[in-house]
Amino acid sequence: MTSVPDSLLLAFFDSAAEAMENFPPSASEGESSRKSLLEHRTALLQVQINTLDEVVDHFNITNDPITMEDAQAALGTFTTHDAELQQAHEHMNECARLAFVRSVIMHEQKMMTETSDPGEYEDKSVDKGVVLEFIGLCAAALRLPQVMEYLKGKPLNFETTNDDTEPEEVKPEERLEELQKMILSAMEHDPTSSYQSLHDILQTPQGTTSSIVDDDLLETLTTFASAVRVALANATPFELLTDETDGGHTRVVSVQYSEKTINPDGSVSDSNAPSSMGMDQHDPSRAQLEMAKHAATMHQEILGELLGMDEDDRIDALAHAKEVHDGFMDEALGIPAGPERVLFLQSVGSERQRELIMHKLWEGMLAKNGGEAPVRRE
């Protein structure tokens, strides 16, 4: 197999990310039946293949030729110690996750609009795999600006980013339920019965359904709970969070959101800037972009800090981060599901959150690099 240079891979990651941001182009016309998740994945994969083909053709104009087979093989076994290449790879993957859930939601929305009979759903059980897939889709959906606008009362519109429609007076929780049922329908599960089963698991992971909730799933559930909390908080109308009209004093609704915000990826951002709440209400999508930007910056800072350490110092820092993570999980598992656990999650300090992120970030990097630590590009 011919060696594939990093420059080609980087060009593909960047081009594919751009293609993913524009996928799907629009809701397809003339569709009369519901697409499966596999069909959505296949369409997305085809866009990536087409992009790779274009990148390879362009590369071959001025370089020794690389075949599509060589490029696909290199991607299939991709690992790198190059931090820039790793970041580009992760960005492409995130764009693909958002493109996938955007395609799913757009199609389900079209089906709901154009077909009065949703048809019959097979009686499917809710196992761990279903919970993980559902959480993955919902968590990705909450990172879409259009979904946040929908939770705030605007139409679910992926065709434009400048929707001046006046938002309806709705409860964000009700719209979130509608969205989750839409995703369940796309998963070919009955939106009513499966939603109730999933709701029970999400609310009481150590209750009667604990047979499918292991340590890994519990950690995923707690991270997802954070994503839901911050989404609902950001979707709550600003005027409901203050008593400004009754004397100009802000009512403290939640200490968590006045001091820090748990982002959808589990990181924490300070929200003490006096203009942040006012800014977000005028430009709703900007809040999500700022949160994503802050999370990415924090991840880069932590990774840069680790890569800049001497090996012994890095080993010590990571050992401490793992100790903090393990202690956190032990505490979480020891607290009954419900308000007490929510209070525990909300009370986690910023330093502890940073240690948790450090552990998860480094473990993720090792997994993607085949157990090898990434290195900083000089």
TORNUSE-744192 format. One record per atom (N, C-alpha, C): residue in three letters; x negated, y, z negated. Coordinates in steps of 0.2 Angstrom, whole numbers, padded with zeros to 4 digits, always signed. Atoms other than C-alpha are relative to their C-alpha. Layout:
<recs>
alaXYZ/...
</recs>
This chain:
<recs>
met-0004-0006+0000/met+0000+0000+0000/met-0004+0006+0000/thr+0003-0006-0001/thr-0006+0017+0005/thr+0001+0004-0007/ser+0000-0005+0006/ser-0010+0029-0010/ser+0004+0006+0002/val-0004-0005-0002/val+0003+0042-0011/val-0002+0006-0005/pro+0003-0005+0004/pro-0004+0059-0017/pro+0006+0004-0004/asp-0005-0004+0004/asp+0004+0069-0031/asp+0003+0006+0003/ser-0003-0006-0003/ser+0007+0084-0020/ser+0007-0002+0004/leu-0006+0003-0003/leu+0020+0073-0010/leu+0005-0001-0005/leu-0005+0002+0005/leu+0028+0067-0026/leu+0003+0007-0003/leu-0002-0006+0003/leu+0029+0085-0033/leu+0005+0003+0005/ala-0005-0003-0005/ala+0037+0091-0016/ala+0006-0003+0000/phe-0007+0003+0000/phe+0050+0078-0017/phe+0004+0001-0006/phe-0003-0002+0006/phe+0054+0081-0035/phe+0004+0007+0000/asp-0003-0007-0001/asp+0057+0100-0031/asp+0005+0000+0005/ser-0005+0000-0006/ser+0066+0097-0015/ser+0007-0004-0002/ala-0005+0004+0002/ala+0077+0083-0023/ala+0004+0004-0005/ala-0003-0004+0005/ala+0081+0094-0038/ala+0005+0006+0003/glu-0004-0005-0004/glu+0087+0108-0026/glu+0006-0003+0003/ala-0006+0003-0003/ala+0098+0096-0016/ala+0005-0003-0005/met-0004+0002+0005/met+0105+0089-0032/met+0005+0006-0003/glu-0003-0005+0002/glu+0110+0106-0037/glu+0006+0002+0004/asn-0005-0002-0005/asn+0121+0108-0022/asn+0004-0007+0002/phe-0004+0006-0001/phe+0129+0090-0023/phe+0006+0000-0005/pro-0002+0001-0007/pro+0143+0087-0019/pro+0001+0006+0003/pro-0001-0007-0003/pro+0145+0101-0006/pro+0007+0002-0001/ser-0007-0001+0002/ser+0164+0100-0009/ser+0004-0006-0001/ala-0004+0006+0001/ala+0178+0089-0013/ala+0002-0003+0007/ser-0001+0003-0006/ser+0180+0077+0002/ser+0007+0000+0002/glu-0007+0000-0003/glu+0196+0079+0013/glu+0002-0007+0001/gly-0004+0007-0002/gly+0208+0064+0016/gly-0002-0006-0004/glu+0001+0005+0005/glu+0203+0054+0001/glu+0007-0002-0003/ser-0007+0003+0002/ser+0218+0043-0004/ser-0001-0005-0006/ser+0001+0005+0006/ser+0210+0031-0017/ser-0006+0003-0004/arg+0005-0003+0005/arg+0199+0034-0032/arg-0007-0004+0001/lys+0007+0003-0001/lys+0180+0031-0030/lys-0002-0003-0006/ser+0003+0003+0006/ser+0171+0020-0042/ser-0006+0004-0001/leu+0006-0003+0002/leu+0156+0026-0051/leu-0006-0002+0004/leu+0005+0003-0005/leu+0145+0015-0040/leu+0000+0004+0007/glu-0001-0003-0006/glu+0152+0024-0025/glu-0003+0007-0001/his+0003-0007+0002/his+0147+0041-0033/his-0008-0001+0000/arg+0008+0001+0001/arg+0129+0034-0037/arg-0003-0001+0007/thr+0003+0002-0007/thr+0127+0027-0019/thr+0000+0007+0004/ala+0001-0006-0004/ala+0131+0044-0011/ala-0005+0005-0003/leu+0006-0004+0003/leu+0119+0053-0023/leu-0007-0003+0002/leu+0006+0003-0002/leu+0106+0040-0019/leu-0002+0002+0007/gln+0001-0001-0007/gln+0108+0043-0001/gln-0003+0007+0001/val+0003-0007-0001/val+0105+0062-0003/val-0008+0000-0002/gln+0007+0000+0002/gln+0089+0058-0012/gln-0005-0004+0005/ile+0004+0003-0006/ile+0083+0046+0002/ile-0001+0004+0005/asn+0001-0005-0006/asn+0087+0059+0015/asn-0005+0005-0002/thr+0005-0005+0002/thr+0077+0071+0005/thr-0007-0002+0000/leu+0007+0003+0000/leu+0062+0060+0003/leu-0002-0001+0007/asp+0001+0001-0007/asp+0063+0056+0022/asp-0003+0007+0003/glu+0002-0007-0003/glu+0062+0075+0026/glu-0007+0002-0003/val+0007-0001+0003/val+0047+0077+0013/val-0005-0004+0003/val+0005+0004-0003/val+0038+0063+0020/val-0002+0002+0007/asp+0001-0002-0007/asp+0040+0069+0038/asp-0004+0006+0000/his+0004-0006+0001/his+0034+0086+0033/his-0007-0001-0002/phe+0007+0002+0003/phe+0019+0079+0024/phe-0004-0003+0006/asn+0004+0003-0005/asn+0014+0069+0039/asn-0002+0004+0006/ile+0002-0005-0006/ile+0013+0084+0051/ile-0008+0002-0001/thr+0007-0002+0001/thr-0004+0089+0043/thr-0004-0004-0004/asn+0004+0005+0004/asn-0010+0074+0033/asn+0000-0007+0003/asp+0000+0007-0002/asp-0014+0056+0035/asp+0007-0003-0001/pro-0007+0002+0000/pro+0003+0047+0038/pro+0001-0004-0006/ile-0003+0004+0005/ile+0013+0040+0023/ile+0006-0003+0002/thr-0006+0003-0002/thr+0027+0028+0026/thr+0005+0001-0005/met-0005-0001+0005/met+0044+0029+0018/met-0001-0006-0005/glu+0001+0005+0005/glu+0040+0012+0010/glu-0005+0001-0005/asp+0006-0002+0005/asp+0024+0018+0002/asp+0003+0005-0005/ala-0002-0005+0005/ala+0033+0033-0005/ala+0005-0002-0005/gln-0005+0003+0005/gln+0048+0023-0012/gln-0003-0004-0005/ala+0003+0004+0004/ala+0036+0011-0019/ala-0004+0004-0006/ala+0004-0004+0005/ala+0026+0025-0028/ala+0005+0003-0005/leu-0005-0003+0005/leu+0042+0032-0035/leu+0003-0005-0004/gly-0003+0006+0004/gly+0048+0015-0041/gly-0004-0002-0006/thr+0005+0002+0005/thr+0032+0013-0051/thr-0003+0006-0003/phe+0003-0006+0002/phe+0030+0031-0056/phe-0002+0001-0007/thr+0002-0002+0007/thr+0020+0035-0071/thr-0006+0006+0001/thr+0005-0005-0001/thr+0009+0050-0073/thr-0003+0003-0007/his+0003-0004+0006/his-0003+0059-0086/his+0000+0007+0001/asp+0000-0007-0002/asp+0000+0075-0077/asp+0006+0004-0003/ala-0006-0003+0003/ala+0012+0087-0088/ala+0004+0003+0005/glu-0004-0003-0005/glu+0017+0097-0073/glu+0004-0004+0004/leu-0004+0005-0004/leu+0022+0082-0063/leu+0005-0003-0004/gln-0005+0004+0004/gln+0031+0074-0077/gln+0006+0005-0001/gln-0006-0004+0001/gln+0041+0090-0080/gln+0004+0001+0006/ala-0004+0000-0006/ala+0046+0091-0062/ala+0004-0006+0001/his-0004+0006+0000/his+0051+0073-0063/his+0006+0000-0004/glu-0006+0000+0005/glu+0062+0076-0078/glu+0005+0005+0002/his-0005-0005-0003/his+0070+0092-0070/his+0004-0003+0005/met-0004+0003-0005/met+0075+0082-0055/met+0005-0005-0003/asn-0004+0005+0003/asn+0082+0068-0066/asn+0006+0004-0003/glu-0005-0004+0004/glu+0092+0081-0076/glu+0005+0003+0006/cys-0004-0003-0006/cys+0098+0089-0059/cys+0005-0006+0003/ala-0004+0006-0002/ala+0104+0071-0054/ala+0005-0002-0004/arg-0005+0002+0005/arg+0113+0068-0070/arg+0006+0005+0001/leu-0006-0005-0001/leu+0123+0084-0068/leu+0003+0000+0007/ala-0003+0001-0006/ala+0126+0081-0050/ala+0005-0006+0000/phe-0004+0006+0000/phe+0133+0064-0053/phe+0006+0001-0004/val-0006-0002+0004/val+0145+0070-0067/val+0004+0005+0004/arg-0004-0005-0004/arg+0150+0085-0056/arg+0004-0003+0005/ser-0003+0004-0005/ser+0154+0073-0042/ser+0006-0004-0002/val-0005+0004+0003/val+0164+0062-0053/val+0006+0004-0002/ile-0005-0004+0003/ile+0174+0076-0061/ile+0004+0003+0006/met-0003-0003-0006/met+0177+0085-0044/met+0005-0005+0003/his-0004+0005-0003/his+0184+0069-0037/his+0006-0002-0004/glu-0006+0001+0005/glu+0195+0065-0052/glu+0005+0005+0000/gln-0005-0006+0000/gln+0202+0082-0052/gln+0004+0000+0007/lys-0003+0000-0007/lys+0206+0080-0033/lys+0006-0005+0000/met-0005+0006+0001/met+0215+0063-0037/met+0006+0002-0004/met-0005-0002+0005/met+0225+0071-0051/met+0005+0005+0004/thr-0003-0005-0003/thr+0230+0085-0040/thr+0005-0002+0006/glu-0003+0002-0006/glu+0235+0076-0024/glu+0004-0007-0001/thr-0004+0006+0001/thr+0242+0059-0031/thr+0004+0000-0006/ser-0004+0000+0006/ser+0256+0058-0043/ser+0000-0006-0004/asp+0000+0006+0003/asp+0254+0040-0046/asp-0007-0002-0001/pro+0007+0001+0001/pro+0237+0036-0054/pro-0001-0008+0001/gly+0001+0007-0001/gly+0240+0017-0052/gly-0001-0003-0006/glu+0001+0004+0006/glu+0237+0003-0064/glu-0007-0001-0002/tyr+0006+0001+0002/tyr+0222+0001-0074/tyr-0001-0007-0003/glu+0001+0007+0003/glu+0214-0016-0079/glu-0001+0001-0007/asp+0001+0000+0007/asp+0214-0020-0097/asp-0007-0002-0002/lys+0007+0000+0002/lys+0196-0017-0102/lys-0002+0001-0007/ser+0002-0001+0007/ser+0188-0019-0119/ser-0005+0006+0000/val+0005-0005+0001/val+0177-0005-0126/val-0006-0003-0004/asp+0006+0003+0003/asp+0160-0012-0129/asp-0005+0006-0001/lys+0006-0005+0001/lys+0143-0003-0133/lys-0002+0003+0007/gly+0001-0002-0007/gly+0140-0002-0114/gly+0004+0006+0002/val-0005-0005-0002/val+0156+0008-0111/val-0001+0006-0004/val+0001-0006+0004/val+0153+0019-0126/val-0006+0004+0002/leu+0006-0003-0002/leu+0135+0023-0120/leu+0001+0004+0007/glu-0001-0003-0007/glu+0141+0027-0102/glu+0005+0006-0001/phe-0005-0005+0001/phe+0156+0037-0108/phe-0004+0006-0003/ile+0004-0006+0004/ile+0144+0048-0120/ile-0005+0003+0005/gly+0005-0003-0005/gly+0131+0050-0106/gly+0004+0005+0005/leu-0004-0004-0005/leu+0145+0057-0094/leu+0002+0006-0003/cys-0003-0006+0004/cys+0153+0068-0107/cys-0006+0005-0002/ala+0006-0005+0002/ala+0136+0075-0113/ala-0002+0004+0006/ala+0002-0004-0006/ala+0131+0079-0095/ala+0005+0005+0002/ala-0006-0005-0002/ala+0148+0087-0092/ala-0001+0006-0004/leu+0000-0006+0005/leu+0146+0099-0107/leu-0006+0004+0002/arg+0005-0004-0002/arg+0130+0105-0099/arg+0001+0004+0007/leu-0002-0003-0006/leu+0139+0111-0083/leu+0004+0007-0002/pro-0003-0007+0001/pro+0144+0130-0084/pro+0007+0000+0001/gln-0007+0000-0002/gln+0160+0126-0075/gln+0005-0003-0005/val-0004+0004+0005/val+0166+0114-0089/val+0000+0004-0006/met-0001-0005+0005/met+0162+0127-0102/met+0005+0005+0001/glu-0005-0005-0002/glu+0173+0139-0093/glu+0007-0003-0001/tyr-0006+0004+0000/tyr+0186+0126-0092/tyr+0003-0001-0008/leu-0001+0001+0007/leu+0185+0123-0111/leu+0003+0007-0003/lys-0002-0007+0002/lys+0188+0142-0113/lys+0006+0002+0003/gly-0007-0002-0002/gly+0204+0142-0104/gly+0000+0002+0008/lys+0000-0001-0008/lys+0199+0145-0085/lys+0001-0006+0003/pro-0001+0006-0004/pro+0203+0133-0071/pro-0007-0003+0001/leu+0006+0004-0001/leu+0191+0119-0068/leu-0002+0001+0007/asn+0001-0002-0007/asn+0183+0127-0052/asn-0008-0001+0001/phe+0007+0001-0002/phe+0167+0120-0045/phe-0002+0004+0007/glu+0001-0003-0007/glu+0169+0130-0028/glu-0003+0007-0001/thr+0003-0007+0000/thr+0163+0147-0035/thr-0002+0001-0007/thr+0003-0002+0006/thr+0153+0154-0049/thr+0002+0007-0003/asn-0003-0006+0001/asn+0162+0170-0049/asn+0008+0000-0001/asp-0008+0001+0001/asp+0180+0166-0055/asp+0002+0005-0005/asp-0002-0006+0004/asp+0188+0182-0061/asp+0007-0002-0003/thr-0006+0002+0003/thr+0204+0172-0067/thr+0000+0001-0007/glu+0000-0001+0008/glu+0210+0177-0084/glu+0001-0006-0003/pro-0001+0006+0004/pro+0208+0163-0096/pro+0007-0001-0003/glu-0007+0002+0004/glu+0224+0154-0103/glu-0002+0000-0007/glu+0001+0001+0008/glu+0226+0154-0122/glu+0001-0008-0001/val+0000+0008+0002/val+0222+0135-0125/val-0005-0001-0005/lys+0004+0003+0005/lys+0214+0125-0138/lys-0006-0004+0003/pro+0006+0003-0003/pro+0196+0120-0133/pro+0000-0008-0001/glu+0000+0007+0001/glu+0199+0103-0141/glu+0005-0004+0004/glu-0005+0004-0005/glu+0214+0099-0130/glu-0003+0000+0007/arg+0004+0001-0007/arg+0204+0103-0114/arg-0005-0005+0000/leu+0005+0005+0000/leu+0190+0093-0120/leu+0003-0007+0000/glu-0003+0007+0000/glu+0202+0078-0123/glu+0002-0001+0008/glu-0002+0001-0007/glu+0209+0081-0105/glu-0006-0002+0004/leu+0006+0001-0004/leu+0191+0081-0098/leu-0002-0008-0002/gln+0003+0007+0002/gln+0186+0065-0108/gln+0005-0006+0003/lys-0005+0005-0003/lys+0202+0056-0101/lys-0001+0000+0007/met+0002+0000-0007/met+0197+0061-0084/met-0006-0004+0002/ile+0006+0004-0001/ile+0180+0053-0086/ile+0002-0007-0001/leu-0002+0007+0001/leu+0188+0037-0093/leu+0004-0002+0006/ser-0003+0003-0006/ser+0199+0036-0078/ser-0005-0001+0006/ala+0005+0001-0005/ala+0184+0038-0067/ala-0004-0007-0001/met+0004+0006+0002/met+0176+0023-0077/met+0005-0006+0001/glu-0005+0005-0001/glu+0192+0013-0072/glu+0003-0003-0007/his-0003+0002+0006/his+0198+0013-0090/his+0007+0004-0001/asp-0006-0003+0002/asp+0216+0017-0096/asp-0002+0006-0004/pro+0002-0006+0003/pro+0214+0035-0101/pro+0003+0001-0007/thr-0004-0001+0007/thr+0227+0033-0116/thr-0003-0005-0005/ser+0002+0006+0005/ser+0222+0016-0124/ser-0008+0001-0001/ser+0007-0001+0001/ser+0203+0018-0121/ser-0002+0006-0003/tyr+0001-0006+0004/tyr+0203+0035-0127/tyr+0001+0000-0007/gln-0001+0001+0007/gln+0210+0030-0143/gln-0005-0004-0003/ser+0005+0005+0002/ser+0198+0016-0145/ser-0007+0004-0001/leu+0006-0004+0000/leu+0183+0028-0141/leu+0000+0005-0006/his-0001-0005+0005/his+0190+0041-0152/his-0001-0003-0007/asp+0001+0003+0007/asp+0190+0029-0167/asp-0007-0001-0001/ile+0007+0002+0001/ile+0172+0024-0164/ile-0004+0007-0001/leu+0004-0006+0001/leu+0166+0042-0162/leu+0002+0003-0007/gln-0001-0004+0007/gln+0175+0048-0178/gln-0002-0005-0006/thr+0002+0005+0006/thr+0171+0032-0189/thr-0004-0005+0003/pro+0005+0005-0003/pro+0156+0023-0182/pro-0002-0005-0005/gln+0002+0006+0005/gln+0154+0013-0198/gln+0007-0003-0003/gly-0007+0003+0002/gly+0173+0009-0199/gly+0001-0007+0003/thr-0002+0007-0002/thr+0182-0006-0192/thr-0003-0002+0006/thr+0003+0002-0007/thr+0173-0005-0175/thr-0008+0000-0001/ser+0008+0000+0002/ser+0155-0006-0184/ser-0003-0005+0004/ser+0003+0005-0003/ser+0152-0022-0175/ser-0004+0002+0006/ile+0004-0002-0006/ile+0146-0013-0159/ile-0005+0006-0002/val+0004-0006+0002/val+0137+0002-0169/val-0006-0003-0003/asp+0006+0001+0003/asp+0119-0002-0171/asp-0004+0006-0002/asp+0004-0006+0001/asp+0105+0010-0176/asp+0000+0005+0006/asp+0001-0004-0006/asp+0102+0016-0158/asp+0007+0003+0002/leu-0006-0003-0002/leu+0120+0019-0155/leu+0002+0005-0005/leu-0002-0005+0005/leu+0123+0028-0171/leu-0004+0006+0001/glu+0004-0006-0001/glu+0109+0040-0167/glu+0002+0004+0006/thr-0003-0003-0005/thr+0117+0043-0150/thr+0006+0003-0001/leu-0006-0003+0002/leu+0133+0046-0158/leu-0001+0007-0004/thr+0001-0006+0004/thr+0126+0059-0170/thr-0002+0006+0005/thr+0003-0005-0005/thr+0117+0068-0155/thr+0006+0002+0004/phe-0005-0002-0004/phe+0133+0068-0145/phe+0005+0004-0004/ala-0004-0004+0004/ala+0143+0075-0160/ala-0002+0007-0001/ser+0003-0006+0000/ser+0131+0089-0161/ser+0002+0004+0007/ala-0002-0004-0006/ala+0134+0093-0142/ala+0007+0002+0000/val-0007-0001+0000/val+0153+0092-0145/val+0001+0006-0004/arg-0001-0006+0005/arg+0152+0104-0160/arg-0002+0007+0003/val+0002-0006-0003/val+0142+0117-0151/val+0004+0002+0006/ala-0004-0002-0006/ala+0152+0116-0135/ala+0007+0003-0003/leu-0006-0003+0003/leu+0168+0119-0145/leu-0001+0006-0003/ala+0001-0007+0003/ala+0161+0133-0155/ala-0001+0005+0005/asn+0001-0005-0005/asn+0155+0142-0139/asn+0006+0001+0004/ala-0006-0001-0004/ala+0172+0139-0131/ala+0005+0004-0004/thr-0005-0004+0004/thr+0181+0147-0146/thr+0000+0007+0002/pro+0000-0008-0002/pro+0187+0165-0141/pro-0003+0004-0006/phe+0004-0004+0005/phe+0176+0178-0150/phe+0005+0003-0005/glu-0004-0004+0004/glu+0191+0187-0157/glu+0003-0005-0006/leu-0002+0005+0005/leu+0195+0171-0167/leu-0005-0001-0005/leu+0006+0001+0004/leu+0178+0171-0175/leu-0001+0006-0005/thr+0002-0006+0004/thr+0179+0189-0183/thr+0007+0003-0002/asp-0006-0004+0002/asp+0191+0200-0192/asp-0001+0007+0001/glu+0003-0007-0002/glu+0184+0215-0183/glu+0006+0005+0000/thr-0006-0005+0000/thr+0202+0223-0181/thr+0002+0001-0006/asp-0003-0002+0007/asp+0205+0222-0199/asp-0006+0003-0005/gly+0005-0003+0004/gly+0190+0232-0205/gly-0007-0001+0002/gly+0006+0000-0003/gly+0176+0227-0194/gly-0005-0004-0004/his+0005+0004+0004/his+0168+0214-0206/his+0001-0007+0003/thr+0000+0007-0003/thr+0163+0197-0198/thr+0002-0005-0005/arg-0002+0006+0005/arg+0172+0182-0207/arg-0005-0006+0002/val+0005+0006-0001/val+0159+0168-0210/val+0005-0006+0001/val-0004+0006-0002/val+0167+0153-0201/val-0004-0006-0001/ser+0005+0006+0001/ser+0152+0141-0201/ser-0007+0003-0001/val+0007-0002+0002/val+0135+0144-0209/val-0004-0003+0006/gln+0005+0003-0005/gln+0128+0132-0196/gln+0000+0004+0007/tyr+0000-0004-0006/tyr+0133+0143-0181/tyr-0003+0007-0001/ser+0002-0007+0001/ser+0128+0159-0189/ser-0008+0000-0001/glu+0008+0000+0001/glu+0110+0153-0193/glu-0003-0004+0005/lys+0004+0004-0005/lys+0106+0140-0180/lys+0006-0003+0004/thr-0004+0004-0005/thr+0114+0131-0165/thr-0003-0006+0002/ile+0003+0006-0003/ile+0112+0113-0161/ile+0002-0001+0007/asn-0001+0000-0007/asn+0110+0112-0142/asn+0002-0007+0002/pro-0002+0007-0002/pro+0117+0098-0132/pro-0005-0005+0001/asp+0006+0005+0000/asp+0100+0090-0131/asp-0002-0002-0007/gly+0002+0001+0007/gly+0099+0090-0150/gly-0005+0005-0003/ser+0004-0005+0002/ser+0087+0104-0151/ser+0003+0006-0004/val-0003-0005+0004/val+0090+0119-0162/val-0003+0007+0002/ser+0002-0007-0002/ser+0090+0138-0157/ser+0003+0004-0005/asp-0003-0005+0004/asp+0091+0153-0168/asp+0005+0004+0004/ser-0006-0004-0003/ser+0107+0163-0165/ser+0001+0006-0004/asn-0001-0006+0004/asn+0103+0178-0176/asn+0000+0007+0003/ala+0000-0006-0004/ala+0101+0191-0162/ala+0007+0003+0000/pro-0007-0004+0000/pro+0115+0204-0165/pro+0004+0000+0006/ser-0003-0001-0006/ser+0119+0205-0147/ser+0002-0006+0003/ser-0001+0006-0004/ser+0120+0187-0143/ser+0007-0002+0001/met-0007+0002-0001/met+0138+0183-0147/met+0004+0005+0005/gly-0003-0005-0005/gly+0144+0199-0138/gly-0002-0001+0007/met+0003+0001-0007/met+0133+0195-0123/met+0004-0006+0003/asp-0003+0007-0002/asp+0140+0177-0122/asp+0007+0001+0002/gln-0007+0000-0001/gln+0158+0182-0122/gln+0001+0004+0007/his-0001-0004-0006/his+0156+0194-0107/his-0003-0004+0006/asp+0003+0004-0005/asp+0145+0181-0097/asp+0000-0007-0003/pro+0000+0006+0003/pro+0150+0164-0103/pro-0005-0005+0003/ser+0005+0005-0003/ser+0139+0154-0091/ser-0007+0002-0002/arg+0007-0002+0002/arg+0124+0164-0097/arg-0002-0003-0007/ala+0001+0003+0006/ala+0126+0157-0114/ala-0003-0007+0001/gln+0003+0007-0002/gln+0123+0139-0107/gln-0007+0000+0003/leu+0006-0001-0003/leu+0109+0145-0097/leu-0006+0001-0005/glu+0005-0002+0005/glu+0100+0153-0111/glu-0001-0006-0005/met+0001+0005+0004/met+0103+0138-0122/met-0005-0005+0003/ala+0005+0005-0003/ala+0095+0126-0109/ala-0007+0003+0001/lys+0007-0003-0001/lys+0081+0139-0106/lys-0004-0001-0007/his+0003+0001+0007/his+0078+0139-0125/his-0003-0007-0001/ala+0002+0007+0001/ala+0078+0120-0126/ala-0006-0002+0004/ala+0006+0002-0004/ala+0066+0118-0112/ala-0006+0004-0002/thr+0006-0003+0003/thr+0054+0131-0119/thr-0002-0003-0006/met+0001+0003+0006/met+0055+0123-0136/met-0004-0007+0002/his+0003+0006-0002/his+0051+0106-0128/his-0008+0001+0003/gln+0007-0002-0003/gln+0036+0114-0118/gln-0005+0002-0006/glu+0005-0002+0006/glu+0029+0122-0134/glu-0002-0006-0004/ile+0002+0006+0004/ile+0030+0106-0144/ile-0005-0004+0004/leu+0005+0004-0004/leu+0022+0096-0130/leu-0007+0003+0001/gly+0006-0003-0001/gly+0009+0109-0127/gly-0004+0000-0007/glu+0003+0000+0007/glu+0005+0110-0146/glu-0003-0007-0001/leu+0003+0006+0001/leu+0003+0091-0146/leu-0006-0002+0004/leu+0006+0001-0004/leu-0008+0090-0131/leu-0006+0004-0001/gly+0006-0004+0001/gly-0019+0104-0137/gly-0003-0002-0007/met+0003+0002+0007/met-0023+0095-0154/met-0005-0005+0002/asp+0005+0006+0000/asp-0038+0084-0157/asp+0004-0006-0001/glu-0004+0006+0000/glu-0033+0066-0156/glu+0002-0002-0007/asp-0002+0002+0007/asp-0034+0063-0175/asp+0006+0004-0002/asp-0005-0005+0002/asp-0023+0079-0178/asp+0007-0002+0003/arg-0007+0002-0004/arg-0010+0073-0165/arg+0002-0007-0003/ile-0002+0007+0003/ile-0010+0055-0173/ile+0004+0002-0007/asp-0002-0002+0007/asp-0007+0063-0190/asp+0007+0004+0001/ala-0006-0004-0001/ala+0007+0075-0183/ala+0005-0004+0002/leu-0005+0005-0003/leu+0016+0061-0174/leu+0002-0005-0005/ala-0002+0004+0005/ala+0015+0050-0189/ala+0005+0003-0005/his-0004-0003+0005/his+0023+0063-0200/his+0007+0001+0003/ala-0006-0001-0003/ala+0036+0067-0187/ala+0004-0007+0000/lys-0004+0006+0000/lys+0041+0048-0186/lys+0002-0001-0007/glu-0003+0001+0007/glu+0042+0048-0205/glu+0006+0004-0002/val-0006-0004+0001/val+0054+0062-0205/val+0006-0003+0004/his-0005+0003-0004/his+0064+0054-0191/his+0003-0006-0004/asp-0002+0006+0003/asp+0065+0037-0200/asp+0004+0002-0007/gly-0004-0002+0006/gly+0070+0046-0216/gly+0007+0003+0001/phe-0006-0003-0002/phe+0083+0056-0207/phe+0005-0006+0002/met-0005+0005-0002/met+0091+0040-0200/met+0002-0004-0006/asp-0002+0004+0006/asp+0090+0031-0217/asp+0006+0004-0004/glu-0005-0004+0004/glu+0100+0046-0225/glu+0006+0000+0004/ala-0006+0000-0004/ala+0112+0047-0210/ala+0004-0007-0001/leu-0003+0007+0000/leu+0116+0028-0211/leu+0003-0001-0007/gly-0002+0001+0007/gly+0118+0029-0230/gly+0006+0005-0002/ile-0006-0005+0002/ile+0132+0043-0229/ile+0006-0003+0004/pro-0006+0002-0003/pro+0150+0038-0225/pro+0002+0004+0006/ala-0002-0005-0006/ala+0157+0044-0208/ala+0005+0004-0003/gly-0005-0005+0001/gly+0167+0059-0209/gly-0003+0007-0002/pro+0002-0007+0002/pro+0166+0077-0217/pro-0007+0000-0003/glu+0007+0000+0003/glu+0151+0072-0228/glu-0006-0001+0004/arg+0006+0001-0005/arg+0140+0066-0214/arg+0000+0006+0005/val+0000-0006-0004/val+0145+0081-0203/val-0004+0005-0004/leu+0003-0005+0004/leu+0140+0092-0218/leu-0008-0001+0000/phe+0007+0002+0000/phe+0123+0083-0219/phe-0003+0002+0007/leu+0003-0002-0007/leu+0120+0085-0200/leu-0001+0008+0000/gln+0000-0007-0001/gln+0124+0103-0201/gln-0005+0004-0005/ser+0005-0003+0005/ser+0112+0106-0216/ser-0007-0001+0001/val+0007+0001-0002/val+0097+0100-0207/val-0004+0006+0001/gly+0003-0007-0001/gly+0084+0114-0208/gly-0004+0000+0007/ser+0003+0000-0006/ser+0075+0120-0193/ser-0007-0003+0001/glu+0006+0003+0000/glu+0058+0113-0198/glu+0001-0008+0001/arg-0001+0007+0000/arg+0065+0096-0200/arg+0003-0002+0007/gln-0002+0001-0007/gln+0074+0098-0183/gln-0006+0000+0005/arg+0005+0000-0004/arg+0058+0102-0175/arg-0004-0007+0000/glu+0003+0007+0001/glu+0050+0086-0182/glu+0004-0005+0004/leu-0004+0005-0004/leu+0064+0076-0175/leu+0000+0000+0007/ile+0001-0001-0007/ile+0063+0084-0158/ile-0007-0003+0002/met+0007+0002-0002/met+0044+0081-0158/met-0001-0008+0000/his+0000+0008+0000/his+0046+0062-0162/his+0004-0002+0006/lys-0004+0002-0005/lys+0060+0060-0149/lys-0004+0002+0007/leu+0004-0002-0006/leu+0050+0070-0136/leu-0006-0004+0002/trp+0006+0003-0001/trp+0034+0061-0138/trp+0002-0008+0002/glu-0002+0006-0002/glu+0043+0044-0138/glu+0002-0001+0007/gly-0003+0000-0007/gly+0052+0048-0122/gly-0006+0000+0005/met+0005+0000-0004/met+0036+0053-0114/met-0004-0006+0001/leu+0004+0007+0000/leu+0027+0037-0119/leu+0004-0005+0004/ala-0004+0005-0003/ala+0041+0027-0113/ala+0000+0001+0008/lys+0000-0001-0007/lys+0041+0035-0096/lys-0007-0001+0003/asn+0007+0001-0002/asn+0022+0034-0095/asn-0003-0007-0001/gly+0002+0007+0001/gly+0021+0015-0098/gly-0004+0000-0007/gly+0003+0001+0006/gly+0015+0018-0116/gly-0006+0005+0000/glu+0006-0004+0000/glu+0001+0030-0111/glu+0002+0008-0001/ala-0001-0007+0002/ala+0000+0048-0118/ala-0001+0005+0006/pro+0001-0004-0005/pro+0002+0062-0106/pro-0006+0005-0001/val+0006-0005+0001/val-0012+0075-0103/val+0002+0006+0003/arg-0002-0007-0003/arg-0012+0093-0100/arg-0005+0001+0006/arg+0003-0002-0007/arg-0017+0099-0082/arg-0005+0006-0002/glu+0005-0006+0001/glu-0033+0110-0083/glu+0001+0005+0006/
</recs>
